[in-house]
Amino acid sequence: MKLRIEVPATSANLGPGFDTLGIALDLFDTVLVTVDENSDQVVLAGDLGDLDPADNLICRAYRAWGEDTGTTLPGAGFELESRIPHARGLGSSAAAIVAGLSAAARITQSEHPRRHILRLATAIEGHPDNVAAAIFGGLTTAFRDGDDVHALHVASHLDLRVILFVPDERLNTEAARGAIPATVPLADAVYDLSRLAYLITALIWGRWDRIAPAMRDRLHQPYRARLIPALDDLIAAALDAGAYGAALSGGGPSVVSFVPAERAADVAAAFTTTAQTHSWPGTVLDTTVREAGYTVHEEKTDPPPGTTGS
């Protein structure tokens, strides 16, 4: 059996939705899986950089499915065609986890596996925002309730361009998490809760013109901005150039903006100019919201030599 799995990049938080709000992007990793029933080896091949062939998120997630279900999984060889920038706040780790779990779910012929994948992926990732969007697509909201995870697909048909500034420099996830205090003032919690409710409502109803103030945040962005000195200026530049709204993407350092199609080039240029002013090299990506989450397709395999089709 050979499988072809596509898992989208995701942008989480979107300002006030810390660890709960995510959106799938039309930018994805492709994972090719070759199943070997005569082996128990699980390995990742290709240009791995600093990844261990056997101890990486894809392989760990694949094994986790077997452990959770009590199933002995066959060997699997994974090949990754990576398009999601790593350690940039675009859900590359969530994509890897979902790829490994979805491969195992298909191989074991699990019925309706997405909720099961959501629970396991959240346990591995530690929070559900990116994995929920990668699983269900579109805009999602999710939260943990003990060992259970609740997620809802909120909206898909978001007629928006998504313009991203993706810095060349990575930001370590632990550093981004460590910058946030363990407690916050009540006023800051209320500030974010009110904006989160408003932001989701505006996105559902297509009131793009209303989202800019609702994408402001006090729970994580001000603290992470100390690690990303250009953040506030990039957000301001995007808004001045016509973006509906902008925020730090996940833990950063990428910046995400939602933009009308006719202003996409203006926002891209504003990102580039502002980043150059701060001597902060990076790439501007122009994409859209992906309606679907991950997909799994079984690839046709060539018949063994000497056989013919009927």
C-alpha positions as CSV (number, residue, x, y, z in Angstrom):
1,M,0.0,0.0,0.0
2,K,1.1,3.5,-0.8
3,L,-0.5,6.6,0.6
4,R,-0.3,10.3,-0.3
5,I,-1.2,12.6,2.5
6,E,-1.5,16.4,2.4
7,V,-1.7,18.4,5.6
8,P,-2.2,22.2,5.5
9,A,-0.2,24.8,7.3
10,T,-2.1,26.6,10.0
11,S,-2.1,30.0,11.7
12,A,-3.2,29.9,15.3
13,N,-4.4,32.5,17.9
14,L,-5.1,35.3,15.3
15,G,-4.7,37.7,18.1
16,P,-7.0,37.0,21.1
17,G,-7.6,33.2,20.4
18,F,-4.6,32.0,22.4
19,D,-4.4,28.2,22.1
20,T,-8.0,27.9,20.9
21,L,-8.4,29.5,17.5
22,G,-6.8,28.3,14.3
23,I,-7.2,28.6,10.5
24,A,-6.0,26.3,7.7
25,L,-4.0,27.8,4.9
26,D,-3.6,26.7,1.3
27,L,0.0,25.8,1.8
28,F,0.7,22.2,2.7
29,D,3.2,19.4,3.3
30,T,2.9,16.2,1.3
31,V,3.9,12.9,2.9
32,L,4.3,9.8,0.8
33,V,3.9,6.6,2.8
34,T,5.0,3.1,1.7
35,V,3.6,0.4,3.9
36,D,5.7,-2.8,4.4
37,E,3.7,-5.6,6.0
38,N,6.9,-7.7,6.3
39,S,8.7,-5.2,8.5
40,D,8.2,-3.3,11.8
41,Q,10.6,-0.4,10.9
42,V,9.1,3.1,10.8
43,V,11.5,5.6,9.2
44,L,11.5,9.0,7.6
45,A,13.6,9.3,4.4
46,G,14.8,12.2,2.3
47,D,16.6,15.4,3.1
48,L,16.1,15.4,6.9
49,G,18.4,18.2,8.0
50,D,18.7,17.7,11.8
51,L,15.8,15.2,12.0
52,D,16.4,11.7,13.3
53,P,15.1,9.2,10.7
54,A,13.3,7.1,13.3
55,D,12.6,9.6,16.2
56,N,10.7,12.5,14.6
57,L,7.1,13.8,15.0
58,I,5.7,11.8,12.0
59,C,7.1,8.5,13.1
60,R,6.3,9.1,16.8
61,A,2.7,10.0,15.9
62,Y,2.4,6.9,13.7
63,R,3.6,4.7,16.6
64,A,1.3,6.6,19.1
65,W,-1.8,5.5,17.1
66,G,-0.7,1.8,17.5
67,E,-0.1,2.3,21.2
68,D,-3.4,4.0,21.8
69,T,-5.4,1.5,19.9
70,G,-3.5,-1.6,21.0
71,T,-2.8,-2.3,17.3
72,T,0.4,-3.8,15.9
73,L,1.1,-1.5,12.9
74,P,3.1,-2.6,9.9
75,G,6.4,-1.0,9.0
76,A,6.2,2.3,7.1
77,G,8.5,4.4,5.1
78,F,7.7,8.1,5.0
79,E,8.9,10.7,2.5
80,L,8.3,14.3,3.3
81,E,7.8,17.0,0.7
82,S,7.9,20.0,3.0
83,R,6.4,23.4,2.0
84,I,5.5,24.6,5.4
85,P,8.3,26.8,6.9
86,H,9.6,25.2,10.2
87,A,9.6,27.0,13.5
88,R,7.9,30.0,12.0
89,G,4.5,29.8,13.7
90,L,2.8,28.1,10.8
91,G,1.9,24.7,12.3
92,S,4.7,22.6,10.9
93,S,4.8,20.4,14.0
94,A,1.0,20.0,13.9
95,A,1.2,19.0,10.3
96,A,3.8,16.3,11.0
97,I,1.8,14.9,13.9
98,V,-1.5,14.8,11.9
99,A,0.4,13.2,8.9
100,G,1.7,10.3,11.1
101,L,-1.7,9.7,12.8
102,S,-3.7,9.9,9.6
103,A,-1.4,7.4,8.0
104,A,-1.9,4.9,10.8
105,A,-5.7,5.6,10.8
106,R,-6.0,4.7,7.1
107,I,-3.8,1.6,7.4
108,T,-5.9,0.3,10.3
109,Q,-9.1,1.2,8.4
110,S,-10.4,3.3,11.2
111,E,-13.9,4.7,10.6
112,H,-14.4,8.4,11.3
113,P,-10.9,8.9,12.6
114,R,-10.7,12.7,12.8
115,R,-11.9,13.0,16.4
116,H,-9.5,10.3,17.5
117,I,-6.7,12.0,15.6
118,L,-7.7,15.3,17.3
119,R,-7.3,13.8,20.8
120,L,-4.0,12.1,20.1
121,A,-2.6,15.0,18.2
122,T,-3.5,17.4,21.0
123,A,-1.8,15.2,23.5
124,I,1.4,15.1,21.5
125,E,1.3,18.8,20.5
126,G,0.2,20.1,23.9
127,H,-2.6,22.4,22.6
128,P,-5.4,21.9,20.1
129,D,-5.5,25.1,18.0
130,N,-3.1,24.2,15.1
131,V,-4.0,20.5,15.0
132,A,-7.8,21.2,14.9
133,A,-7.4,23.5,11.9
134,A,-5.1,21.0,10.2
135,I,-7.7,18.2,10.7
136,F,-10.9,20.0,9.9
137,G,-9.8,22.9,7.7
138,G,-11.1,26.4,7.5
139,L,-11.5,28.3,10.8
140,T,-11.8,26.2,13.9
141,T,-12.1,26.7,17.6
142,A,-11.0,24.0,20.1
143,F,-10.4,23.5,23.8
144,R,-9.2,20.7,26.1
145,D,-11.4,19.2,28.8
146,G,-9.3,16.8,30.8
147,D,-8.2,14.1,28.4
148,D,-11.0,15.0,26.0
149,V,-10.7,17.7,23.2
150,H,-13.6,19.6,21.8
151,A,-13.3,21.2,18.4
152,L,-15.8,22.9,16.0
153,H,-15.4,23.8,12.4
154,V,-16.6,27.4,12.4
155,A,-16.3,28.6,8.8
156,S,-14.7,27.6,5.5
157,H,-15.8,30.1,2.8
158,L,-13.6,33.0,3.9
159,D,-13.2,35.1,0.8
160,L,-9.9,36.6,1.9
161,R,-6.3,36.7,0.8
162,V,-3.9,35.7,3.5
163,I,-0.6,37.6,3.3
164,L,2.2,36.3,5.5
165,F,5.6,37.7,6.4
166,V,7.8,34.7,7.2
167,P,11.2,35.7,8.6
168,D,14.3,33.8,7.7
169,E,15.2,33.6,11.4
170,R,13.4,30.9,13.4
171,L,11.9,31.3,16.8
172,N,12.2,28.4,19.2
173,T,8.8,27.3,20.5
174,E,10.0,26.9,24.0
175,A,11.3,30.5,24.0
176,A,8.0,31.8,22.6
177,R,6.1,29.9,25.3
178,G,8.5,30.9,28.0
179,A,8.0,34.6,27.3
180,I,4.4,34.5,28.5
181,P,3.7,35.0,32.2
182,A,1.8,32.3,34.2
183,T,-0.8,34.7,35.3
184,V,-2.3,37.8,33.7
185,P,-4.5,40.7,35.0
186,L,-8.2,40.2,35.0
187,A,-8.6,43.2,32.7
188,D,-6.3,41.6,30.1
189,A,-8.3,38.4,30.2
190,V,-11.6,40.3,29.7
191,Y,-9.9,42.3,26.9
192,D,-9.1,39.1,25.0
193,L,-12.3,37.3,25.7
194,S,-14.5,40.1,24.4
195,R,-12.4,40.4,21.2
196,L,-12.3,36.7,20.6
197,A,-16.1,36.5,20.7
198,Y,-16.4,39.5,18.4
199,L,-13.7,38.2,16.0
200,I,-15.3,34.8,15.5
201,T,-18.7,36.4,14.9
202,A,-17.3,38.8,12.4
203,L,-15.5,36.0,10.5
204,I,-18.7,33.8,10.4
205,W,-20.8,36.7,9.1
206,G,-18.2,37.9,6.6
207,R,-17.8,41.3,8.3
208,W,-14.1,41.5,7.3
209,D,-14.1,45.3,7.8
210,R,-14.8,44.8,11.5
211,I,-11.9,42.5,12.5
212,A,-8.9,44.8,12.9
213,P,-9.6,45.9,16.5
214,A,-10.8,42.4,17.4
215,M,-7.4,40.9,16.4
216,R,-5.6,42.8,19.2
217,D,-4.3,40.9,22.1
218,R,-2.9,41.3,25.6
219,L,-2.2,37.7,26.7
220,H,0.7,36.7,24.5
221,Q,1.7,39.2,21.7
222,P,3.0,42.0,24.0
223,Y,5.3,39.5,25.7
224,R,6.4,37.8,22.5
225,A,7.0,41.2,20.9
226,R,10.1,41.4,23.1
227,L,11.5,38.6,21.0
228,I,10.2,40.0,17.8
229,P,11.0,43.8,17.9
230,A,9.5,44.4,14.4
231,L,6.1,42.8,15.2
232,D,4.1,45.9,16.1
233,D,5.5,47.9,13.1
234,L,4.7,45.0,10.7
235,I,1.1,44.8,12.0
236,A,0.7,48.5,11.7
237,A,2.1,48.5,8.2
238,A,-0.3,45.8,7.0
239,L,-3.3,47.7,8.4
240,D,-2.1,51.0,6.8
241,A,-1.8,49.2,3.5
242,G,-5.4,48.0,3.6
243,A,-5.4,44.7,5.5
244,Y,-8.6,43.9,7.3
245,G,-6.6,42.7,10.3
246,A,-3.2,41.3,11.3
247,A,-1.5,39.5,14.1
248,L,1.4,37.3,15.2
249,S,0.9,33.8,13.6
250,G,0.9,31.3,16.4
251,G,4.0,31.6,18.5
252,G,5.7,33.5,15.7
253,P,7.8,34.9,14.4
254,S,5.6,35.0,11.2
255,V,3.0,37.7,10.9
256,V,-0.4,36.8,9.4
257,S,-2.8,39.3,7.7
258,F,-6.2,39.0,6.2
259,V,-6.5,41.1,3.1
260,P,-9.0,42.0,0.3
261,A,-7.7,40.6,-3.0
262,E,-7.3,44.1,-4.5
263,R,-4.9,45.1,-1.7
264,A,-2.8,42.0,-1.5
265,A,0.1,43.5,-3.4
266,D,0.0,46.6,-1.3
267,V,0.2,44.7,2.0
268,A,2.9,42.4,0.6
269,A,5.0,45.5,-0.4
270,A,4.4,47.1,3.1
271,F,5.6,43.9,4.8
272,T,8.7,43.9,2.6
273,T,9.5,47.6,3.1
274,T,8.9,47.5,6.9
275,A,11.0,44.3,7.4
276,Q,13.9,45.9,5.4
277,T,13.7,49.0,7.6
278,H,14.2,46.7,10.6
279,S,17.0,44.7,8.8
280,W,14.9,41.7,9.2
281,P,15.1,39.4,6.2
282,G,12.2,37.2,5.2
283,T,9.8,36.1,2.6
284,V,6.2,37.3,1.8
285,L,3.7,34.5,1.0
286,D,0.4,35.1,-0.6
287,T,-2.2,32.4,0.0
288,T,-5.8,31.7,0.9
289,V,-7.9,29.9,3.5
290,R,-8.0,26.1,2.8
291,E,-11.5,24.8,3.2
292,A,-10.5,21.2,3.8
293,G,-8.2,19.7,6.5
294,Y,-5.8,16.8,5.8
295,T,-6.5,14.4,2.9
296,V,-5.3,10.8,2.4
297,H,-5.3,9.1,-1.0
298,E,-4.2,5.6,-1.8
299,E,-1.7,5.6,-4.6
300,K,-1.9,3.0,-7.4
301,T,1.0,0.6,-7.3
302,D,2.5,-1.2,-10.3
303,P,1.7,-5.0,-10.5
304,P,4.5,-7.4,-9.7
305,P,6.6,-8.4,-12.8
306,G,5.1,-11.1,-14.9
307,T,1.5,-10.4,-14.0
308,T,-1.2,-8.9,-16.2
309,G,-4.4,-7.2,-15.5
310,S,-7.7,-8.9,-16.1
